[in-house]
Amino acid sequence: MGFQGSEATTIKIIILHILLCLLTFYTIYYMIGSICCGVFRLHSFDVRLPFDFKTEPSYSNPNYLANVISMEITFWSSGLFFAVMLKQWVWDYALTVTSIHLLLTWAVMGEFPLVWQWWLALASGLFLMICNGELITYFAYSDSNSPSMGSFF
């Protein structure tokens, strides 16, 4: 049995929101990454920057600093953009985008990330994204006219 009427429309909206969030996330990531590469005067811009967990974790390594700083700023600012785009359920889309990012990282780099520093940066970035986005939606859209979470479906 297939989806009918409003269920199919809801699924299409959710998929569209996920795609918009992914596009926003990676656009921000590459913009911040290119700025960090310029600030740290790196010789080249690696297009695998959002997925690179193999860079030697050291505060004296400018490639590592550019990776970590661009990751954290991207996650933080993505929470802001998700809040403006979605106006609700930011935590759900943040978890979904981060899960897809993890799968893409695994696919692009050819191995599962086992570097604890990368996991720590990813978890703290996810925490920033969720808290930032949820706080913005709470304070900006908490009026009585906005739809509640129960009316989403």
N, CA, C and O atoms as a GROMACS GRO file, in nm:
protein
  612
    1MET      N    1   0.083  -0.116   0.000
    1MET     CA    2   0.000   0.000   0.000
    1MET      C    3   0.089   0.124   0.000
    1MET      O    4   0.184   0.131   0.078
    2GLY      N    5   0.060   0.220  -0.086
    2GLY     CA    6   0.140   0.341  -0.099
    2GLY      C    7   0.094   0.451  -0.007
    2GLY      O    8  -0.008   0.438   0.063
    3PHE      N    9   0.168   0.558  -0.007
    3PHE     CA   10   0.131   0.673   0.074
    3PHE      C   11   0.018   0.748   0.005
    3PHE      O   12   0.011   0.752  -0.118
    4GLN      N   13  -0.069   0.807   0.083
    4GLN     CA   14  -0.186   0.873   0.028
    4GLN      C   15  -0.189   1.018   0.072
    4GLN      O   16  -0.150   1.050   0.184
    5GLY      N   17  -0.234   1.103  -0.014
    5GLY     CA   18  -0.263   1.243   0.014
    5GLY      C   19  -0.163   1.318   0.097
    5GLY      O   20  -0.052   1.346   0.052
    6SER      N   21  -0.202   1.351   0.219
    6SER     CA   22  -0.119   1.436   0.304
    6SER      C   23   0.008   1.366   0.350
    6SER      O   24   0.108   1.432   0.377
    7GLU      N   25   0.008   1.232   0.360
    7GLU     CA   26   0.129   1.159   0.398
    7GLU      C   27   0.236   1.176   0.292
    7GLU      O   28   0.353   1.199   0.324
    8ALA      N   29   0.199   1.164   0.165
    8ALA     CA   30   0.295   1.181   0.055
    8ALA      C   31   0.346   1.324   0.051
    8ALA      O   32   0.464   1.347   0.025
    9THR      N   33   0.260   1.420   0.076
    9THR     CA   34   0.301   1.560   0.078
    9THR      C   35   0.398   1.586   0.193
    9THR      O   36   0.496   1.658   0.176
   10THR      N   37   0.370   1.529   0.308
   10THR     CA   38   0.457   1.546   0.424
   10THR      C   39   0.594   1.487   0.398
   10THR      O   40   0.696   1.547   0.432
   11ILE      N   41   0.599   1.370   0.338
   11ILE     CA   42   0.727   1.305   0.307
   11ILE      C   43   0.805   1.390   0.207
   11ILE      O   44   0.927   1.404   0.220
   12LYS      N   45   0.737   1.444   0.108
   12LYS     CA   46   0.805   1.531   0.010
   12LYS      C   47   0.862   1.655   0.077
   12LYS      O   48   0.972   1.698   0.044
   13ILE      N   49   0.788   1.713   0.169
   13ILE     CA   50   0.834   1.832   0.240
   13ILE      C   51   0.956   1.798   0.325
   13ILE      O   52   1.053   1.875   0.328
   14ILE      N   53   0.953   1.686   0.394
   14ILE     CA   54   1.066   1.645   0.478
   14ILE      C   55   1.190   1.622   0.393
   14ILE      O   56   1.299   1.667   0.429
   15ILE      N   57   1.176   1.554   0.281
   15ILE     CA   58   1.290   1.528   0.192
   15ILE      C   59   1.344   1.660   0.136
   15ILE      O   60   1.465   1.678   0.126
   16LEU      N   61   1.254   1.751   0.100
   16LEU     CA   62   1.297   1.882   0.050
   16LEU      C   63   1.373   1.958   0.159
   16LEU      O   64   1.475   2.022   0.131
   17HIS      N   65   1.324   1.953   0.281
   17HIS     CA   66   1.393   2.020   0.391
   17HIS      C   67   1.531   1.959   0.416
   17HIS      O   68   1.627   2.032   0.442
   18ILE      N   69   1.541   1.828   0.409
   18ILE     CA   70   1.672   1.763   0.428
   18ILE      C   71   1.768   1.806   0.319
   18ILE      O   72   1.884   1.837   0.348
   19LEU      N   73   1.723   1.809   0.195
   19LEU     CA   74   1.809   1.852   0.085
   19LEU      C   75   1.852   1.997   0.100
   19LEU      O   76   1.967   2.031   0.074
   20LEU      N   77   1.759   2.084   0.140
   20LEU     CA   78   1.793   2.225   0.162
   20LEU      C   79   1.893   2.240   0.277
   20LEU      O   80   1.986   2.320   0.268
   21CYS      N   81   1.874   2.163   0.381
   21CYS     CA   82   1.968   2.169   0.494
   21CYS      C   83   2.106   2.119   0.453
   21CYS      O   84   2.207   2.178   0.492
   22LEU      N   85   2.112   2.011   0.375
   22LEU     CA   86   2.242   1.962   0.327
   22LEU      C   87   2.311   2.064   0.237
   22LEU      O   88   2.431   2.087   0.250
   23LEU      N   89   2.235   2.124   0.147
   23LEU     CA   90   2.292   2.226   0.058
   23LEU      C   91   2.343   2.344   0.139
   23LEU      O   92   2.452   2.395   0.112
   24THR      N   93   2.267   2.387   0.237
   24THR     CA   94   2.309   2.498   0.323
   24THR      C   95   2.433   2.460   0.402
   24THR      O   96   2.528   2.538   0.409
   25PHE      N   97   2.433   2.343   0.461
   25PHE     CA   98   2.545   2.297   0.543
   25PHE      C   99   2.675   2.294   0.464
   25PHE      O  100   2.776   2.348   0.509
   26TYR      N  101   2.675   2.232   0.346
   26TYR     CA  102   2.799   2.220   0.269
   26TYR      C  103   2.839   2.352   0.202
   26TYR      O  104   2.958   2.375   0.180
   27THR      N  105   2.743   2.436   0.170
   27THR     CA  106   2.778   2.568   0.117
   27THR      C  107   2.851   2.649   0.224
   27THR      O  108   2.954   2.710   0.197
   28ILE      N  109   2.797   2.648   0.345
   28ILE     CA  110   2.863   2.718   0.456
   28ILE      C  111   2.999   2.656   0.484
   28ILE      O  112   3.096   2.727   0.508
   29TYR      N  113   3.005   2.523   0.482
   29TYR     CA  114   3.131   2.454   0.512
   29TYR      C  115   3.241   2.496   0.414
   29TYR      O  116   3.352   2.528   0.457
   30TYR      N  117   3.211   2.497   0.285
   30TYR     CA  118   3.313   2.534   0.187
   30TYR      C  119   3.347   2.682   0.194
   30TYR      O  120   3.462   2.719   0.172
   31MET      N  121   3.250   2.767   0.224
   31MET     CA  122   3.280   2.910   0.238
   31MET      C  123   3.371   2.935   0.357
   31MET      O  124   3.472   3.004   0.345
   32ILE      N  125   3.336   2.879   0.473
   32ILE     CA  126   3.418   2.896   0.592
   32ILE      C  127   3.554   2.830   0.574
   32ILE      O  128   3.656   2.883   0.617
   33GLY      N  129   3.555   2.713   0.511
   33GLY     CA  130   3.681   2.643   0.485
   33GLY      C  131   3.775   2.723   0.397
   33GLY      O  132   3.895   2.726   0.422
   34SER      N  133   3.722   2.787   0.294
   34SER     CA  134   3.808   2.867   0.207
   34SER      C  135   3.861   2.991   0.280
   34SER      O  136   3.974   3.033   0.257
   35ILE      N  137   3.778   3.049   0.367
   35ILE     CA  138   3.825   3.162   0.447
   35ILE      C  139   3.935   3.117   0.542
   35ILE      O  140   4.037   3.186   0.556
   36CYS      N  141   3.917   3.003   0.607
   36CYS     CA  142   4.020   2.950   0.698
   36CYS      C  143   4.149   2.916   0.624
   36CYS      O  144   4.258   2.938   0.677
   37CYS      N  145   4.137   2.865   0.504
   37CYS     CA  146   4.258   2.836   0.425
   37CYS      C  147   4.334   2.965   0.394
   37CYS      O  148   4.457   2.966   0.393
   38GLY      N  149   4.261   3.072   0.368
   38GLY     CA  150   4.325   3.201   0.344
   38GLY      C  151   4.386   3.258   0.471
   38GLY      O  152   4.497   3.311   0.468
   39VAL      N  153   4.315   3.249   0.581
   39VAL     CA  154   4.365   3.302   0.708
   39VAL      C  155   4.491   3.229   0.753
   39VAL      O  156   4.585   3.292   0.802
   40PHE      N  157   4.494   3.098   0.736
   40PHE     CA  158   4.609   3.019   0.777
   40PHE      C  159   4.714   3.008   0.666
   40PHE      O  160   4.813   2.937   0.682
   41ARG      N  161   4.692   3.076   0.556
   41ARG     CA  162   4.786   3.082   0.442
   41ARG      C  163   4.830   2.943   0.396
   41ARG      O  164   4.948   2.915   0.378
   42LEU      N  165   4.729   2.857   0.376
   42LEU     CA  166   4.758   2.724   0.325
   42LEU      C  167   4.789   2.733   0.177
   42LEU      O  168   4.737   2.819   0.106
   43HIS      N  169   4.874   2.644   0.130
   43HIS     CA  170   4.918   2.649  -0.009
   43HIS      C  171   4.810   2.609  -0.107
   43HIS      O  172   4.809   2.657  -0.221
   44SER      N  173   4.720   2.522  -0.066
   44SER     CA  174   4.613   2.478  -0.156
   44SER      C  175   4.486   2.452  -0.076
   44SER      O  176   4.490   2.427   0.044
   45PHE      N  177   4.375   2.459  -0.146
   45PHE     CA  178   4.246   2.431  -0.086
   45PHE      C  179   4.207   2.289  -0.124
   45PHE      O  180   4.194   2.258  -0.242
   46ASP      N  181   4.189   2.204  -0.025
   46ASP     CA  182   4.153   2.065  -0.048
   46ASP      C  183   4.001   2.055  -0.052
   46ASP      O  184   3.934   2.094   0.044
   47VAL      N  185   3.945   2.003  -0.161
   47VAL     CA  186   3.799   1.993  -0.174
   47VAL      C  187   3.742   1.888  -0.078
   47VAL      O  188   3.621   1.884  -0.056
   48ARG      N  189   3.828   1.805  -0.023
   48ARG     CA  190   3.782   1.707   0.077
   48ARG      C  191   3.787   1.762   0.218
   48ARG      O  192   3.780   1.686   0.314
   49LEU      N  193   3.798   1.893   0.232
   49LEU     CA  194   3.809   1.957   0.363
   49LEU      C  195   3.698   1.916   0.460
   49LEU      O  196   3.730   1.885   0.575
   50PRO      N  197   3.571   1.914   0.420
   50PRO     CA  198   3.468   1.875   0.518
   50PRO      C  199   3.477   1.730   0.563
   50PRO      O  200   3.419   1.693   0.665
   51PHE      N  201   3.548   1.649   0.489
   51PHE     CA  202   3.551   1.505   0.516
   51PHE      C  203   3.684   1.457   0.571
   51PHE      O  204   3.699   1.339   0.605
   52ASP      N  205   3.781   1.546   0.580
   52ASP     CA  206   3.918   1.507   0.616
   52ASP      C  207   3.932   1.488   0.766
   52ASP      O  208   3.923   1.583   0.843
   53PHE      N  209   3.952   1.365   0.807
   53PHE     CA  210   3.980   1.335   0.947
   53PHE      C  211   4.121   1.277   0.962
   53PHE      O  212   4.161   1.240   1.072
   54LYS      N  213   4.196   1.268   0.851
   54LYS     CA  214   4.328   1.207   0.854
   54LYS      C  215   4.440   1.306   0.879
   54LYS      O  216   4.556   1.266   0.894
   55THR      N  217   4.409   1.436   0.884
   55THR     CA  218   4.512   1.535   0.912
   55THR      C  219   4.563   1.517   1.054
   55THR      O  220   4.484   1.498   1.147
   56GLU      N  221   4.693   1.523   1.071
   56GLU     CA  222   4.756   1.503   1.202
   56GLU      C  223   4.703   1.605   1.303
   56GLU      O  224   4.722   1.725   1.285
   57PRO      N  225   4.636   1.558   1.410
   57PRO     CA  226   4.580   1.651   1.508
   57PRO      C  227   4.689   1.715   1.595
   57PRO      O  228   4.742   1.653   1.687
   58SER      N  229   4.720   1.840   1.562
   58SER     CA  230   4.820   1.914   1.637
   58SER      C  231   4.789   2.063   1.623
   58SER      O  232   4.755   2.110   1.514
   59TYR      N  233   4.801   2.136   1.732
   59TYR     CA  234   4.772   2.279   1.725
   59TYR      C  235   4.878   2.356   1.650
   59TYR      O  236   4.857   2.473   1.618
   60SER      N  237   4.992   2.295   1.621
   60SER     CA  238   5.095   2.360   1.541
   60SER      C  239   5.077   2.331   1.392
   60SER      O  240   5.151   2.384   1.309
   61ASN      N  241   4.979   2.246   1.356
   61ASN     CA  242   4.952   2.212   1.217
   61ASN      C  243   4.841   2.303   1.164
   61ASN      O  244   4.726   2.291   1.207
   62PRO      N  245   4.873   2.394   1.071
   62PRO     CA  246   4.771   2.487   1.021
   62PRO      C  247   4.658   2.417   0.946
   62PRO      O  248   4.544   2.466   0.946
   63ASN      N  249   4.685   2.305   0.881
   63ASN     CA  250   4.578   2.230   0.813
   63ASN      C  251   4.476   2.178   0.913
   63ASN      O  252   4.355   2.183   0.889
   64TYR      N  253   4.525   2.127   1.025
   64TYR     CA  254   4.436   2.077   1.129
   64TYR      C  255   4.353   2.191   1.189
   64TYR      O  256   4.233   2.177   1.209
   65LEU      N  257   4.417   2.303   1.216
   65LEU     CA  258   4.345   2.418   1.272
   65LEU      C  259   4.238   2.468   1.176
   65LEU      O  260   4.128   2.501   1.218
   66ALA      N  261   4.271   2.474   1.047
   66ALA     CA  262   4.172   2.517   0.948
   66ALA      C  263   4.054   2.419   0.944
   66ALA      O  264   3.939   2.462   0.934
   67ASN      N  265   4.082   2.289   0.952
   67ASN     CA  266   3.976   2.189   0.952
   67ASN      C  267   3.885   2.203   1.074
   67ASN      O  268   3.763   2.206   1.060
   68VAL      N  269   3.944   2.211   1.192
   68VAL     CA  270   3.866   2.216   1.315
   68VAL      C  271   3.786   2.345   1.325
   68VAL      O  272   3.667   2.343   1.358
   69ILE      N  273   3.850   2.456   1.297
   69ILE     CA  274   3.780   2.584   1.307
   69ILE      C  275   3.667   2.593   1.205
   69ILE      O  276   3.559   2.641   1.237
   70SER      N  277   3.692   2.548   1.083
   70SER     CA  278   3.585   2.553   0.982
   70SER      C  279   3.471   2.459   1.020
   70SER      O  280   3.355   2.490   0.994
   71MET      N  281   3.502   2.344   1.080
   71MET     CA  282   3.396   2.252   1.123
   71MET      C  283   3.310   2.316   1.231
   71MET      O  284   3.187   2.313   1.222
   72GLU      N  285   3.372   2.372   1.333
   72GLU     CA  286   3.296   2.428   1.444
   72GLU      C  287   3.215   2.551   1.402
   72GLU      O  288   3.099   2.565   1.443
   73ILE      N  289   3.272   2.638   1.323
   73ILE     CA  290   3.198   2.756   1.277
   73ILE      C  291   3.084   2.715   1.185
   73ILE      O  292   2.977   2.776   1.188
   74THR      N  293   3.106   2.613   1.103
   74THR     CA  294   3.001   2.565   1.014
   74THR      C  295   2.884   2.509   1.093
   74THR      O  296   2.769   2.542   1.065
   75PHE      N  297   2.913   2.425   1.190
   75PHE     CA  298   2.804   2.367   1.270
   75PHE      C  299   2.730   2.476   1.346
   75PHE      O  300   2.607   2.474   1.352
   76TRP      N  301   2.803   2.571   1.404
   76TRP     CA  302   2.740   2.679   1.479
   76TRP      C  303   2.649   2.764   1.391
   76TRP      O  304   2.534   2.791   1.426
   77SER      N  305   2.701   2.804   1.275
   77SER     CA  306   2.621   2.891   1.187
   77SER      C  307   2.510   2.813   1.116
   77SER      O  308   2.408   2.871   1.080
   78SER      N  309   2.528   2.684   1.093
   78SER     CA  310   2.422   2.604   1.033
   78SER      C  311   2.300   2.599   1.123
   78SER      O  312   2.186   2.597   1.074
   79GLY      N  313   2.321   2.596   1.252
   79GLY     CA  314   2.209   2.601   1.346
   79GLY      C  315   2.126   2.726   1.327
   79GLY      O  316   2.003   2.721   1.334
   80LEU      N  317   2.192   2.838   1.303
   80LEU     CA  318   2.120   2.964   1.277
   80LEU      C  319   2.038   2.954   1.149
   80LEU      O  320   1.920   2.989   1.147
   81PHE      N  321   2.101   2.906   1.043
   81PHE     CA  322   2.031   2.897   0.914
   81PHE      C  323   1.917   2.795   0.919
   81PHE      O  324   1.811   2.819   0.862
   82PHE      N  325   1.939   2.684   0.987
   82PHE     CA  326   1.832   2.584   0.999
   82PHE      C  327   1.713   2.642   1.073
   82PHE      O  328   1.598   2.615   1.038
   83ALA      N  329   1.740   2.721   1.177
   83ALA     CA  330   1.630   2.781   1.254
   83ALA      C  331   1.548   2.875   1.167
   83ALA      O  332   1.426   2.877   1.176
   84VAL      N  333   1.614   2.952   1.084
   84VAL     CA  334   1.543   3.046   0.997
   84VAL      C  335   1.466   2.971   0.889
   84VAL      O  336   1.353   3.008   0.857
   85MET      N  337   1.526   2.867   0.834
   85MET     CA  338   1.460   2.792   0.726
   85MET      C  339   1.344   2.707   0.778
   85MET      O  340   1.238   2.703   0.716
   86LEU      N  341   1.364   2.640   0.890
   86LEU     CA  342   1.269   2.539   0.935
   86LEU      C  343   1.167   2.590   1.036
   86LEU      O  344   1.050   2.552   1.031
   87LYS      N  345   1.210   2.675   1.124
   87LYS     CA  346   1.126   2.732   1.230
   87LYS      C  347   1.078   2.631   1.333
   87LYS      O  348   1.006   2.668   1.425
   88GLN      N  349   1.115   2.506   1.320
   88GLN     CA  350   1.083   2.401   1.418
   88GLN      C  351   1.165   2.277   1.384
   88GLN      O  352   1.216   2.263   1.273
   89TRP      N  353   1.176   2.187   1.479
   89TRP     CA  354   1.243   2.058   1.461
   89TRP      C  355   1.388   2.072   1.415
   89TRP      O  356   1.436   1.990   1.337
   90VAL      N  357   1.458   2.172   1.461
   90VAL     CA  358   1.597   2.192   1.422
   90VAL      C  359   1.683   2.075   1.468
   90VAL      O  360   1.772   2.031   1.395
   91TRP      N  361   1.657   2.024   1.586
   91TRP     CA  362   1.737   1.913   1.640
   91TRP      C  363   1.728   1.790   1.550
   91TRP      O  364   1.827   1.719   1.533
   92ASP      N  365   1.612   1.764   1.494
   92ASP     CA  366   1.592   1.647   1.410
   92ASP      C  367   1.671   1.660   1.280
   92ASP      O  368   1.739   1.567   1.237
   93TYR      N  369   1.663   1.777   1.217
   93TYR     CA  370   1.736   1.798   1.093
   93TYR      C  371   1.886   1.807   1.119
   93TYR      O  372   1.966   1.766   1.034
   94ALA      N  373   1.927   1.860   1.233
   94ALA     CA  374   2.070   1.865   1.267
   94ALA      C  375   2.127   1.724   1.282
   94ALA      O  376   2.236   1.696   1.232
   95LEU      N  377   2.053   1.636   1.349
   95LEU     CA  378   2.097   1.496   1.361
   95LEU      C  379   2.101   1.427   1.226
   95LEU      O  380   2.193   1.350   1.198
   96THR      N  381   2.002   1.453   1.143
   96THR     CA  382   1.997   1.390   1.010
   96THR      C  383   2.112   1.437   0.923
   96THR      O  384   2.179   1.355   0.860
   97VAL      N  385   2.138   1.567   0.919
   97VAL     CA  386   2.247   1.621   0.838
   97VAL      C  387   2.382   1.570   0.889
   97VAL      O  388   2.470   1.538   0.810
   98THR      N  389   2.399   1.562   1.020
   98THR     CA  390   2.524   1.512   1.075
   98THR      C  391   2.542   1.364   1.044
   98THR      O  392   2.653   1.320   1.015
   99SER      N  393   2.435   1.287   1.048
   99SER     CA  394   2.443   1.144   1.012
   99SER      C  395   2.480   1.127   0.865
   99SER      O  396   2.562   1.042   0.831
  100ILE      N  397   2.420   1.205   0.779
  100ILE     CA  398   2.453   1.199   0.636
  100ILE      C  399   2.597   1.244   0.614
  100ILE      O  400   2.669   1.187   0.531
  101HIS      N  401   2.640   1.346   0.688
  101HIS     CA  402   2.779   1.392   0.679
  101HIS      C  403   2.875   1.281   0.721
  101HIS      O  404   2.980   1.262   0.659
  102LEU      N  405   2.842   1.208   0.826
  102LEU     CA  406   2.925   1.096   0.869
  102LEU      C  407   2.934   0.989   0.761
  102LEU      O  408   3.043   0.938   0.733
  103LEU      N  409   2.821   0.954   0.700
  103LEU     CA  410   2.822   0.855   0.592
  103LEU      C  411   2.901   0.903   0.471
  103LEU      O  412   2.974   0.825   0.410
  104LEU      N  413   2.888   1.030   0.436
  104LEU     CA  414   2.965   1.086   0.324
  104LEU      C  415   3.114   1.089   0.356
  104LEU      O  416   3.198   1.066   0.269
  105THR      N  417   3.148   1.119   0.482
  105THR     CA  418   3.289   1.118   0.523
  105THR      C  419   3.348   0.979   0.508
  105THR      O  420   3.459   0.963   0.458
  106TRP      N  421   3.273   0.880   0.549
  106TRP     CA  422   3.316   0.741   0.536
  106TRP      C  423   3.335   0.705   0.389
  106TRP      O  424   3.432   0.639   0.354
  107ALA      N  425   3.243   0.747   0.304
  107ALA     CA  426   3.252   0.715   0.161
  107ALA      C  427   3.366   0.790   0.092
  107ALA      O  428   3.438   0.730   0.012
  108VAL      N  429   3.383   0.918   0.122
  108VAL     CA  430   3.485   0.998   0.054
  108VAL      C  431   3.625   0.957   0.096
  108VAL      O  432   3.714   0.945   0.012
  109MET      N  433   3.645   0.935   0.224
  109MET     CA  434   3.779   0.903   0.274
  109MET      C  435   3.813   0.754   0.264
  109MET      O  436   3.929   0.716   0.278
  110GLY      N  437   3.714   0.671   0.240
  110GLY     CA  438   3.740   0.530   0.218
  110GLY      C  439   3.760   0.447   0.343
  110GLY      O  440   3.792   0.329   0.334
  111GLU      N  441   3.742   0.507   0.458
  111GLU     CA  442   3.752   0.432   0.583
  111GLU      C  443   3.670   0.503   0.690
  111GLU      O  444   3.643   0.623   0.681
  112PHE      N  445   3.632   0.427   0.790
  112PHE     CA  446   3.551   0.483   0.898
  112PHE      C  447   3.641   0.565   0.989
  112PHE      O  448   3.750   0.519   1.026
  113PRO      N  449   3.599   0.686   1.027
  113PRO     CA  450   3.684   0.771   1.113
  113PRO      C  451   3.697   0.714   1.254
  113PRO      O  452   3.597   0.693   1.322
  114LEU      N  453   3.819   0.690   1.296
  114LEU     CA  454   3.846   0.638   1.430
  114LEU      C  455   3.929   0.735   1.514
  114LEU      O  456   3.974   0.699   1.623
  115VAL      N  457   3.948   0.855   1.464
  115VAL     CA  458   4.026   0.956   1.535
  115VAL      C  459   3.937   1.023   1.639
  115VAL      O  460   3.837   1.086   1.604
  116TRP      N  461   3.973   1.010   1.766
  116TRP     CA  462   3.886   1.061   1.872
  116TRP      C  463   3.872   1.212   1.868
  116TRP      O  464   3.768   1.265   1.908
  117GLN      N  465   3.976   1.284   1.821
  117GLN     CA  466   3.967   1.429   1.813
  117GLN      C  467   3.860   1.471   1.712
  117GLN      O  468   3.789   1.569   1.734
  118TRP      N  469   3.850   1.395   1.602
  118TRP     CA  470   3.748   1.426   1.502
  118TRP      C  471   3.609   1.402   1.559
  118TRP      O  472   3.518   1.482   1.537
  119TRP      N  473   3.592   1.294   1.633
  119TRP     CA  474   3.462   1.264   1.694
  119TRP      C  475   3.425   1.370   1.798
  119TRP      O  476   3.309   1.409   1.809
  120LEU      N  477   3.524   1.415   1.874
  120LEU     CA  478   3.498   1.519   1.973
  120LEU      C  479   3.455   1.649   1.906
  120LEU      O  480   3.362   1.714   1.952
  121ALA      N  481   3.523   1.686   1.798
  121ALA     CA  482   3.486   1.806   1.723
  121ALA      C  483   3.348   1.791   1.661
  121ALA      O  484   3.269   1.886   1.661
  122LEU      N  485   3.318   1.674   1.608
  122LEU     CA  486   3.186   1.650   1.547
  122LEU      C  487   3.076   1.657   1.653
  122LEU      O  488   2.972   1.719   1.630
  123ALA      N  489   3.097   1.595   1.767
  123ALA     CA  490   2.995   1.596   1.873
  123ALA      C  491   2.974   1.735   1.930
  123ALA      O  492   2.860   1.776   1.954
  124SER      N  493   3.081   1.809   1.950
  124SER     CA  494   3.066   1.945   2.002
  124SER      C  495   3.001   2.036   1.898
  124SER      O  496   2.921   2.123   1.933
  125GLY      N  497   3.034   2.016   1.772
  125GLY     CA  498   2.969   2.093   1.666
  125GLY      C  499   2.821   2.063   1.657
  125GLY      O  500   2.740   2.154   1.639
  126LEU      N  501   2.784   1.936   1.669
  126LEU     CA  502   2.643   1.898   1.668
  126LEU      C  503   2.570   1.959   1.786
  126LEU      O  504   2.457   2.007   1.772
  127PHE      N  505   2.634   1.956   1.903
  127PHE     CA  506   2.575   2.018   2.022
  127PHE      C  507   2.552   2.168   1.999
  127PHE      O  508   2.446   2.220   2.033
  128LEU      N  509   2.651   2.236   1.941
  128LEU     CA  510   2.636   2.378   1.910
  128LEU      C  511   2.523   2.403   1.810
  128LEU      O  512   2.444   2.496   1.827
  129MET      N  513   2.515   2.319   1.708
  129MET     CA  514   2.412   2.335   1.606
  129MET      C  515   2.272   2.321   1.666
  129MET      O  516   2.183   2.402   1.640
  130ILE      N  517   2.254   2.217   1.746
  130ILE     CA  518   2.122   2.193   1.806
  130ILE      C  519   2.085   2.304   1.904
  130ILE      O  520   1.976   2.359   1.898
  131CYS      N  521   2.176   2.336   1.995
  131CYS     CA  522   2.145   2.439   2.096
  131CYS      C  523   2.122   2.574   2.032
  131CYS      O  524   2.028   2.645   2.068
  132ASN      N  525   2.206   2.611   1.939
  132ASN     CA  526   2.194   2.739   1.872
  132ASN      C  527   2.062   2.748   1.795
  132ASN      O  528   1.989   2.846   1.808
  133GLY      N  529   2.033   2.646   1.716
  133GLY     CA  530   1.910   2.647   1.637
  133GLY      C  531   1.785   2.643   1.721
  133GLY      O  532   1.689   2.715   1.694
  134GLU      N  533   1.785   2.559   1.824
  134GLU     CA  534   1.667   2.549   1.909
  134GLU      C  535   1.643   2.676   1.990
  134GLU      O  536   1.529   2.716   2.010
  135LEU      N  537   1.751   2.739   2.037
  135LEU     CA  538   1.734   2.865   2.110
  135LEU      C  539   1.678   2.975   2.019
  135LEU      O  540   1.592   3.052   2.060
  136ILE      N  541   1.727   2.981   1.897
  136ILE     CA  542   1.676   3.081   1.802
  136ILE      C  543   1.528   3.056   1.774
  136ILE      O  544   1.448   3.149   1.775
  137THR      N  545   1.492   2.931   1.747
  137THR     CA  546   1.350   2.903   1.719
  137THR      C  547   1.263   2.928   1.841
  137THR      O  548   1.149   2.973   1.828
  138TYR      N  549   1.314   2.899   1.959
  138TYR     CA  550   1.235   2.921   2.080
  138TYR      C  551   1.207   3.070   2.101
  138TYR      O  552   1.093   3.109   2.127
  139PHE      N  553   1.310   3.152   2.089
  139PHE     CA  554   1.292   3.294   2.116
  139PHE      C  555   1.230   3.369   1.999
  139PHE      O  556   1.159   3.468   2.021
  140ALA      N  557   1.254   3.326   1.878
  140ALA     CA  558   1.202   3.400   1.762
  140ALA      C  559   1.063   3.355   1.721
  140ALA      O  560   0.984   3.436   1.671
  141TYR      N  561   1.031   3.228   1.742
  141TYR     CA  562   0.905   3.176   1.691
  141TYR      C  563   0.817   3.116   1.801
  141TYR      O  564   0.738   3.026   1.773
  142SER      N  565   0.829   3.162   1.922
  142SER     CA  566   0.752   3.102   2.031
  142SER      C  567   0.618   3.171   2.055
  142SER      O  568   0.557   3.150   2.160
  143ASP      N  569   0.572   3.251   1.961
  143ASP     CA  570   0.442   3.316   1.980
  143ASP      C  571   0.329   3.214   1.969
  143ASP      O  572   0.351   3.101   1.926
  144SER      N  573   0.211   3.254   2.006
  144SER     CA  574   0.098   3.160   2.010
  144SER      C  575   0.046   3.124   1.872
  144SER      O  576  -0.030   3.028   1.859
  145ASN      N  577   0.083   3.197   1.768
  145ASN     CA  578   0.034   3.169   1.632
  145ASN      C  579   0.116   3.066   1.558
  145ASN      O  580   0.074   3.016   1.453
  146SER      N  581   0.234   3.032   1.609
  146SER     CA  582   0.318   2.936   1.538
  146SER      C  583   0.267   2.795   1.563
  146SER      O  584   0.211   2.766   1.668
  147PRO      N  585   0.288   2.705   1.466
  147PRO     CA  586   0.239   2.568   1.484
  147PRO      C  587   0.320   2.495   1.590
  147PRO      O  588   0.440   2.517   1.604
  148SER      N  589   0.253   2.408   1.662
  148SER     CA  590   0.322   2.329   1.763
  148SER      C  591   0.385   2.206   1.697
  148SER      O  592   0.356   2.177   1.581
  149MET      N  593   0.469   2.137   1.769
  149MET     CA  594   0.534   2.018   1.714
  149MET      C  595   0.431   1.909   1.685
  149MET      O  596   0.452   1.828   1.594
  150GLY      N  597   0.322   1.905   1.759
  150GLY     CA  598   0.222   1.804   1.737
  150GLY      C  599   0.144   1.824   1.606
  150GLY      O  600   0.088   1.730   1.552
  151SER      N  601   0.142   1.947   1.557
  151SER     CA  602   0.068   1.972   1.434
  151SER      C  603   0.155   1.956   1.309
  151SER      O  604   0.110   1.984   1.198
  152PHE      N  605   0.279   1.910   1.328
  152PHE     CA  606   0.368   1.893   1.213
  152PHE      C  607   0.317   1.783   1.121
  152PHE      O  608   0.330   1.793   0.999
  153PHE      N  609   0.258   1.678   1.177
  153PHE     CA  610   0.210   1.566   1.095
  153PHE      C  611   0.060   1.569   1.084
  153PHE      O  612   0.001   1.482   1.018
   0.00000   0.00000   0.00000
